[in-house]
Amino acid sequence: MPLSGVGVSPGRTAGPRVLVAADLPEPAASPPPADLAAEAGKIGQAAASVAAALSDRARSVSGDARSVLETTAAMAADPALTASAEKLVLDRALPAPRAVWEAAGEFMTALQAAGGYMAERARDVADVRDRIVAALLGVAPPGVPDLTSPSVLVARDLAPADTAGLDPDLVLALVTAEGGPTSHTAILARALGIPAVVACAGVLDLDSPGLAVDGSAGTVTPSDGTVRAPARTSRPTWDGVGRLADGHRVKLLANVGSAADATAAAAAGAEGIGLFRTEFCYLSASSEPTEAEQRAAYAAVLAPFAGKPVVVRTLDAGSDKPLEFLPMGEEPNPALGVRGLRVAFNRPELLDRQLAAIVAAAADTGVELSVMAPMVATAAEAAWFTARARAAGADRVGVMIEIPAAALCAAEILAEVDFVSLGTNDLAQYVFAADRQLGAVAALNAPDQPALLRLVGMVAAAGAAAGKPVGVCGEAAADPALAPALVGLGVTSLSMNAVALAGVGAALRAVDLAACRASGHGRIA
């Protein structure tokens, strides 16, 4: 009897099952080190060695894999993590491995509380944590074993650095028990051309010698281990200009949340930034960052895109994404409470300071700035934000369409702003009442759901009528099979994780606008 999951990278294959090692066991908190200063000093050395190893791996590969490995190396070298762990050694006399474990745990909790994209990055932190802890203990880090023959890899989840280093000639398919259609595993598997199924409950309990995987149907079936290799397609190439076969232009932009993300996006050829998530500047802060601190942090992200268009989203926080300096109190259903722009209605000075820092950082770096607000529900809210953004010096102002009400009132909202951007990840979550972090309902968050695409088409039609651009910055944009349909529905730009750019660019170059329109309208018929 086959197991069902979510197919995220197409293809059929079969072969012997290889289980990816689980995370490291939790390090002990005792005995206390004899020399606290020396113990704390080990952490920076271990982090540096992990970062160097990842950087070495990055130099040996290219394209998507290189971008992901460079980003993970930057996370390993992040002084905030090492400083937090060193403080735990000195203040609580913890052994270095335990201190790293607890410090990383604090970062992961903050990211998971932030939800959405930030929550997905918690897996990256766990990967870096395990690599540093393994270095401190002198053991091999968990992860993908060395393969000597073609195999189907099975894991609870995969870190981006593990996925980026996979050899498509040896990895027949990927199957994970967790994850979703917008996860790094899904995006990288498509980029590598490896069939993949995620959110496959029960796959870790199978003890068959092999598995047959259908990445299109999302099924996994026990097999005898005989290899049935999938047909391989050539890796996509892209020249850095988003256009269809008939020359119709579609800007291909990057979603970023840190300076490392921006560097990787620039290296991948992104034409600009379609979504800069500014939450990174606030997540670990015990008090609101000053305007000067924000300005410097934003400038570091924007710098690789001097002279290019960037869209900066203002703070997306609230009771479902708590910040230490921004107490919101408890709410019975925080995902439907005071979050995103709603926080600013009672704290407009917080928004004003952030807008001032964003505008200043844009001037410092020479980017073509646009700002947009998250969680806008009505035209009146859009008008309120637009007035404050223009007062701060922003010339081009937009909002996110991630609430169904905003999609239904797109025409009225577009009358108040210069552009809109569809956040399909959250929009799907609200349309289907399905938590995007919950594997059991992952299929409902698949970006090709007709109900979701109908809303995309409605918003795009409103944009065309108003003569204003409509982008997609959710991970629906990262699927090469879906991107032409989005363009056919009227979307004017696509913004995605950097590793997806080449695949989407190549897919669009292979079709003309008529084919895109046929695909888009065929999916919602």
VOGU-3710 file (C-alpha; in Angstrom, 3 decimals, decimal comma):
1> mplsgvgvsp> 0,000/0,000/0,000  1,629/3,291/-1,017  2,117/6,159/1,380  0,959/9,596/0,321  2,778/12,890/0,698  3,157/16,046/-1,326  4,966/15,681/-4,627  7,268/18,682/-5,012  9,635/17,603/-7,793  8,357/15,415/-10,629
11> grtagprvlv> 9,660/12,077/-11,844  9,333/8,355/-11,125  12,141/6,219/-9,817  12,945/3,330/-7,495  15,954/2,019/-5,646  17,440/0,972/-2,312  16,381/2,986/0,709  19,062/4,922/2,628  18,094/6,647/5,876  19,690/10,003/6,632
21> aadlpepaas> 21,168/10,132/10,130  19,053/11,880/12,749  20,095/15,048/14,555  22,777/14,813/17,227  21,571/13,892/20,727  21,210/16,782/23,132  24,583/17,486/24,820  24,837/17,216/28,597  24,875/20,350/30,756  27,547/18,941/33,064
31> pppadlaaea> 30,219/18,633/34,318  31,124/22,328/34,448  34,366/23,251/32,649  37,441/23,856/34,794  38,516/26,870/32,718  35,505/28,881/31,581  37,446/31,296/29,371  39,209/28,465/27,552  35,918/26,597/27,133  34,210/29,669/25,696
41> gkigqaaasv> 37,112/30,167/23,310  36,494/26,772/21,758  33,151/27,924/20,357  34,499/30,550/17,994  37,165/28,154/16,765  34,591/25,414/16,079  32,233/27,834/14,313  35,094/29,135/12,171  36,081/25,598/11,170  32,482/24,773/10,199
51> aaalsdrars> 32,165/27,984/8,181  35,487/27,283/6,448  34,451/23,715/5,583  31,154/24,916/4,115  32,930/27,658/2,175  35,368/25,092/0,775  32,431/22,956/-0,349  30,819/26,013/-1,916  33,919/26,715/-3,992  33,822/23,192/-5,389
61> vsgdarsvle> 30,303/23,579/-6,809  28,411/26,222/-8,747  24,983/27,714/-9,239  22,224/26,927/-6,760  24,344/24,606/-4,615  27,036/27,232/-4,213  24,535/29,902/-3,170  22,995/27,680/-0,494  26,344/26,545/0,910  27,626/30,128/1,044
71> ttaamaadpa> 24,505/31,199/2,923  24,890/28,355/5,440  28,565/29,217/5,900  27,577/32,800/6,674  25,133/31,540/9,311  27,864/29,428/10,916  30,111/32,483/11,072  27,379/34,700/12,562  28,939/36,373/15,624  25,522/36,664/17,311
81> ltasaeklvl> 25,275/32,885/17,755  28,837/32,421/19,003  28,597/35,409/21,358  25,373/34,084/22,862  26,905/30,626/23,371  30,099/32,064/24,883  28,019/34,072/27,339  26,234/30,907/28,473  29,599/29,266/29,181  30,807/32,230/31,220
91> dralpaprav> 27,532/32,967/33,038  26,261/29,441/33,713  29,423/27,330/33,509  28,002/25,234/30,683  30,200/22,985/28,534  30,686/24,483/25,081  28,525/21,906/23,217  25,617/22,494/25,589  26,009/26,262/25,348  25,847/26,144/21,544
101> weaagefmta> 22,801/23,882/21,754  20,945/26,279/24,062  21,986/29,432/22,208  20,829/27,960/18,903  17,603/26,885/20,585  16,850/30,484/21,502  17,388/31,586/17,903  15,218/28,726/16,613  12,406/29,590/19,024  12,444/33,193/17,834
111> lqaaggymae> 12,385/32,125/14,193  9,572/29,622/14,722  7,544/32,239/16,562  8,043/34,591/13,636  6,268/32,104/11,385  6,336/31,819/7,605  9,703/32,078/5,922  11,485/32,795/9,209  10,095/29,592/10,748  11,434/27,636/7,789
121> rardvadvrd> 14,909/29,026/8,511  14,894/27,357/11,952  15,933/24,116/10,226  18,995/25,926/8,870  19,970/26,991/12,392  19,573/23,398/13,635  21,927/22,252/10,881  24,547/24,851/11,809  24,100/23,988/15,504  24,717/20,294/14,858
131> rivaallgva> 27,793/20,990/12,769  29,339/23,218/15,460  28,450/20,774/18,263  29,945/17,899/16,261  33,133/19,904/15,753  33,350/20,562/19,505  32,791/16,876/20,298  35,163/15,669/17,594  32,502/13,524/15,889  31,105/13,442/12,379
141> ppgvpdltsp> 28,095/15,736/11,918  24,738/14,115/11,139  23,473/14,311/7,620  23,567/12,552/4,295  25,925/9,539/4,311  28,472/8,980/1,569  26,695/7,103/-1,195  28,462/4,545/-3,359  25,494/3,521/-5,514  22,175/5,061/-6,632
151> svlvardlap> 19,760/5,281/-3,704  16,541/6,836/-2,444  17,261/9,138/0,500  14,765/9,178/3,371  14,876/11,716/6,200  12,718/13,456/8,765  13,788/16,673/7,057  16,837/17,872/5,172  18,923/20,965/5,808  19,583/23,138/2,759
161> adtagldpdl> 23,334/22,493/2,987  22,704/18,740/2,825  20,398/19,056/-0,154  22,723/21,425/-1,982  25,571/18,918/-1,859  23,640/16,000/-3,328  24,909/14,223/-6,431  21,962/13,688/-8,825  23,770/10,696/-10,295  23,629/8,904/-6,927
171> vlalvtaegg> 20,449/10,308/-5,383  17,502/8,797/-7,197  14,875/10,571/-5,100  14,255/12,416/-1,834  11,502/11,575/0,642  10,957/13,488/3,883  8,446/12,940/6,682  8,168/16,669/7,321  8,454/19,831/5,245  6,086/21,332/2,756
181> ptshtailar> 5,767/22,428/-0,860  7,576/25,725/-0,191  10,498/24,248/1,756  14,147/24,512/0,728  14,125/20,758/0,078  11,363/21,188/-2,485  13,013/24,112/-4,235  16,460/22,519/-4,361  15,134/19,134/-5,478  13,482/20,824/-8,460
191> algipavvac> 16,670/22,738/-9,202  18,680/19,489/-9,159  16,077/17,546/-11,150  15,627/14,960/-8,366  12,118/13,492/-7,824  10,924/14,387/-4,328  8,013/13,845/-1,952  7,658/15,766/1,325  5,249/15,551/4,283  5,081/11,775/3,820
201> agvldldspg> 3,830/10,526/7,183  4,986/7,023/8,102  7,935/6,852/5,720  10,424/6,627/8,609  8,630/3,511/9,880  9,033/1,538/6,644  11,653/-1,214/6,769  11,522/-2,366/3,157  14,862/-2,683/1,318  13,796/-0,149/-1,273
211> lavdgsagtv> 11,239/2,464/-2,248  9,459/3,448/-5,442  8,841/7,189/-5,584  6,480/9,171/-7,777  7,340/12,832/-7,326  4,431/13,915/-9,501  1,707/11,977/-7,687  3,326/12,308/-4,260  3,343/8,564/-3,542  5,976/6,327/-1,941
221> tpsdgtvrap> 5,694/2,524/-2,220  7,855/-0,206/-0,631  9,979/-2,057/-3,191  12,621/-4,764/-3,387  15,400/-2,242/-3,938  15,833/-2,740/-7,674  17,085/0,444/-9,286  14,823/2,169/-11,781  16,619/5,355/-12,678  14,569/8,417/-13,579
231> artsrptwdg> 15,019/10,145/-16,904  17,428/13,023/-16,348  16,986/16,453/-17,814  19,800/18,924/-18,287  20,344/21,531/-15,601  18,608/24,804/-16,476  20,611/27,775/-17,667  19,490/31,404/-17,521  21,105/34,629/-18,701  19,738/36,829/-15,911
241> vgrladghrv> 16,936/38,460/-17,912  13,364/37,391/-17,259  11,505/37,110/-20,532  9,311/34,735/-22,502  10,187/33,185/-25,851  8,334/36,020/-27,616  10,248/38,699/-25,691  7,494/39,503/-23,168  9,290/40,750/-20,032  8,694/39,299/-16,576
251> kllanvgsaa> 11,052/40,548/-13,896  12,641/37,717/-11,900  13,508/38,926/-8,412  14,759/37,443/-5,148  13,275/37,022/-1,698  15,888/37,866/0,955  16,030/38,156/4,714  19,693/38,847/5,416  22,874/40,188/3,874  23,965/36,620/3,081
261> dataaaaaga> 20,702/36,020/1,226  21,217/39,197/-0,787  24,766/38,255/-1,750  23,597/34,822/-2,894  20,720/36,368/-4,840  23,003/38,789/-6,652  25,356/35,920/-7,545  22,379/33,935/-8,877  21,503/36,764/-11,278  18,398/38,217/-9,627
271> egiglfrtef> 17,186/41,354/-11,409  16,417/42,922/-8,044  14,814/42,181/-4,690  11,090/41,507/-4,753  10,766/40,943/-1,007  13,199/42,067/1,674  11,950/40,725/5,000  13,182/43,169/7,639  12,345/41,006/10,683  15,969/39,832/10,993
281> cylsassept> 16,847/43,239/12,442  14,408/42,758/15,321  14,287/39,046/16,188  17,012/38,882/18,837  16,692/42,495/20,032  15,700/43,148/23,649  14,879/46,748/22,745  13,851/48,423/19,520  16,885/48,899/17,264  17,741/52,552/16,809
291> eaeqraayaa> 17,144/54,239/13,489  20,908/54,293/12,910  21,227/50,569/13,683  18,390/49,747/11,323  19,835/51,947/8,595  23,186/50,148/8,737  21,585/46,698/8,835  19,330/47,419/5,865  22,158/48,978/3,870  24,209/45,782/4,246
301> vlapfagkpv> 21,371/43,844/2,589  20,666/46,384/-0,146  24,290/47,024/-1,155  24,604/44,153/-3,711  21,669/45,647/-5,649  22,858/49,216/-6,197  21,038/50,702/-9,159  18,452/47,913/-9,198  14,852/47,732/-7,951  14,253/46,536/-4,404
311> vvrtldagsd> 11,010/46,090/-2,474  11,356/46,388/1,302  8,551/45,042/3,481  8,014/46,769/6,787  8,012/44,827/10,037  5,766/41,784/10,052  5,350/41,008/13,749  2,608/40,602/16,326  1,310/38,218/18,947  1,890/35,275/16,608
321> kpleflpmge> 5,422/36,583/15,920  6,460/37,966/19,305  9,315/40,372/19,826  10,806/40,907/23,261  10,493/44,690/23,131  6,978/44,599/21,634  4,624/42,955/24,174  1,270/42,234/22,580  -0,437/40,173/25,264  -2,160/36,872/24,667
331> epnpalgvrg> -4,793/36,397/21,995  -7,125/33,421/21,562  -6,150/33,099/17,885  -2,968/35,111/17,283  -2,687/34,279/13,571  -5,921/36,229/13,169  -5,032/38,971/15,624  -2,866/42,074/15,784  0,004/41,374/13,423  1,763/43,001/10,485
341> lrvafnrpel> 0,561/46,515/9,724  -2,030/46,222/12,484  0,746/46,591/15,054  1,566/50,008/13,623  -1,949/51,377/14,043  -1,363/51,656/17,795  2,392/52,289/17,480  2,791/54,543/14,426  6,089/55,881/15,714  7,598/52,380/15,365
351> ldrqlaaiva> 6,639/52,332/11,693  7,807/55,911/11,123  11,270/55,164/12,506  11,576/52,060/10,368  10,461/53,885/7,226  13,010/56,635/7,890  15,772/54,025/8,262  14,711/52,231/5,071  14,673/55,425/3,016  18,078/56,429/4,381
361> aaadtgvels> 19,560/52,990/3,650  18,247/53,172/0,102  19,928/56,551/-0,351  23,161/55,122/1,067  23,210/52,238/-1,405  21,694/53,750/-4,531  18,903/51,215/-4,981  15,563/51,906/-6,657  13,380/51,727/-3,550  9,825/50,515/-3,102
371> vmapmvataa> 8,270/49,856/0,306  5,273/47,712/1,101  3,215/46,774/4,145  2,221/43,275/5,276  -1,228/42,051/6,349  -3,312/44,764/4,709  -7,023/43,962/4,656  -8,764/47,090/3,328  -8,269/50,060/1,033  -8,403/52,366/4,047
381> eaawftarar> -5,445/50,556/5,614  -3,551/50,793/2,325  -4,221/54,546/2,174  -3,040/55,013/5,784  0,238/53,230/5,070  0,782/55,049/1,778  0,439/58,444/3,450  3,019/57,584/6,133  5,433/56,044/3,628  5,290/59,065/1,338
391> aagadrvgvm> 5,766/61,381/4,319  8,956/59,442/5,117  10,275/60,019/1,600  9,310/56,783/-0,181  8,238/57,515/-3,751  6,884/54,070/-4,632  4,531/52,402/-2,157  2,672/49,097/-2,250  1,084/46,468/-0,043  1,039/42,717/0,305
401> ieipaaalca> -2,058/40,811/-0,794  -2,085/37,888/1,633  -5,567/38,178/3,158  -8,511/36,948/1,064  -10,395/40,192/1,765  -7,560/42,173/0,179  -7,652/39,985/-2,922  -11,411/40,491/-3,220  -10,986/44,285/-2,881  -7,862/44,513/-5,041
411> aeilaevdfv> -9,298/47,239/-7,280  -10,001/49,545/-4,341  -6,592/48,854/-2,803  -4,786/49,475/-6,091  -6,413/52,905/-6,236  -4,401/53,804/-3,121  -0,983/52,315/-3,969  1,537/52,020/-6,802  1,722/48,215/-6,870  0,737/45,061/-4,994
421> slgtndlaqy> 2,573/41,817/-4,317  0,811/38,532/-3,684  2,195/36,599/-0,723  0,875/33,226/-1,832  2,262/31,339/1,174  0,103/33,179/3,710  -2,747/33,704/1,252  -3,007/29,933/0,788  -2,883/29,417/4,544  -5,835/31,749/5,060
431> vfaadrqlga> -7,814/30,592/2,027  -7,643/26,931/3,040  -7,525/27,363/6,853  -4,375/25,207/6,738  -1,291/25,958/8,843  1,649/26,070/6,439  3,932/24,532/9,079  1,708/21,461/9,585  2,629/18,489/7,428  -0,808/16,893/7,776
441> vaalnapdqp> -2,391/19,692/5,721  0,576/20,416/3,459  -1,333/19,406/0,328  -3,777/22,279/0,880  -0,879/24,716/0,801  0,316/23,525/-2,591  0,523/26,673/-4,733  -1,267/25,113/-7,714  -4,618/24,872/-5,914  -7,282/26,307/-8,260
451> allrlvgmva> -8,917/28,441/-5,551  -5,612/30,174/-4,841  -4,885/30,703/-8,537  -8,333/32,204/-9,076  -7,532/34,836/-6,468  -4,195/35,501/-8,191  -6,025/35,992/-11,468  -8,545/38,371/-9,867  -5,794/40,551/-8,409  -3,808/40,533/-11,657
461> aagaaagkpv> -6,898/41,595/-13,611  -7,437/44,478/-11,184  -3,809/45,493/-11,651  -4,128/45,448/-15,433  -7,269/47,577/-15,258  -5,464/50,103/-13,048  -2,275/50,016/-15,120  -0,261/48,957/-12,056  2,094/45,983/-11,590  1,132/42,860/-9,684
471> gvcgeaaadp> 3,924/40,586/-8,430  4,045/37,242/-6,680  6,580/36,941/-3,874  5,387/33,676/-2,327  7,099/30,417/-3,212  4,456/29,741/-5,852  6,811/31,840/-7,955  9,639/29,335/-7,406  7,989/26,442/-9,238  9,111/26,292/-12,897
481> alapalvglg> 5,978/24,321/-13,782  3,678/26,943/-12,262  5,508/30,160/-13,190  4,168/30,281/-16,783  0,612/29,918/-15,458  1,131/32,852/-13,086  2,382/34,989/-15,977  -0,591/33,854/-18,033  -2,930/35,019/-15,284  -1,408/38,500/-15,562
491> vtslsmnava> 1,384/38,565/-12,993  4,140/41,004/-14,007  7,018/39,898/-11,750  8,039/36,807/-9,818  10,161/36,870/-6,673  11,608/33,731/-5,136  14,407/32,015/-3,258  17,648/32,595/-5,177  18,192/28,911/-5,925  14,988/28,794/-7,978
501> lagvgaalra> 15,864/31,643/-10,348  17,636/29,652/-13,060  14,925/27,002/-13,278  12,112/29,540/-13,470  14,039/31,724/-15,922  14,647/28,757/-18,215  11,015/27,620/-18,005  9,712/31,040/-18,987  12,158/31,352/-21,880  10,674/28,161/-23,371
511> vdlaacrasg> 7,087/29,480/-23,722  5,312/32,455/-25,224  2,547/34,586/-23,735  -0,212/32,677/-25,519  0,999/29,396/-24,012  1,216/31,025/-20,570  -2,351/32,277/-20,841  -3,579/28,851/-21,884  -1,785/27,296/-18,909  -3,058/29,848/-16,418
521> hgria> -6,679/29,774/-17,483  -6,593/26,005/-17,868  -5,606/25,645/-14,204  -8,532/27,713/-12,913  -11,212/26,477/-15,310
//
